Amino acid sequence: MALSEQEVLAGLAEIVAEETGIDTGDVQLDKSFTDDLDIDSLSMMTIVTLAEEKFDVRIPDEEVKNLVTVGDAVNYITTAQA
């Protein structure tokens, strides 16, 4: 069963908080992973791996560069689950 956008956002925010210490409330759809949340490439790869496990989706390496904002990641995961 596919999760809603809000459920994916909440789960992704938990992953980001665990990996980086950023408050889950700061992980919003319009936030950039690099510019707003200051997440480096190594942490981003860890977040992607954890998201793949949590949401049972595959995010190819070539797609990671397209996940600029939290909303991009939520949309990708939501679509991949459908």
Buried (B, 14 or more C-beta within 10 A) or exposed (E): EEBEEEBBBBBBBBBBBEBBEBEBEBBBBEBBBEEBBEBEEEBBEBBBEBBBEBBEBEBEEEBBEEBEBBBBBBBBBBEBEE
